[in-house]
């Protein structure tokens, strides 16, 4: 009887040499790229390219912004500047409300700390005939 597969799960892999060669190639490529990117010459070249790109793209960016503003205006939609302005106003209102709330808390604390006697100390009791006098004055004015 032919024997079945052995417990050795590592069989023959025809692509193993290719995989090893690929891994060695990628490792060598990664090391050389790290060395190149960390050099001063690469930093200077990249900086020059970015400066050129920004210089050339500025007129196009401005044209796109103007076209977008016109399109938003035609569609009656807010622009970025409108939204930013609204956000600033809302922040200002929120800050004022916070200040107002803090002042009200201070007033409440002061009112709670004041004893009950000092609250009524400055008041005079009402005159007992005050309502009667007011009634007589009203009648006199009617005549």
Buried (B, 14 or more C-beta within 10 A) or exposed (E): EEEEEEEEEEEEEEEEEEEEEEEEEEEEEEEEEEEEEEEEEEEEEEEEEEEEEEEEEEEEEEEEEEEEEEEBEEEEEEBEEEEEEEEEEEEEEEEEEEEEEEEEEEEEEEEEEEEEEEEEEEEEEEEEEEEEEEEEEEEEEEE
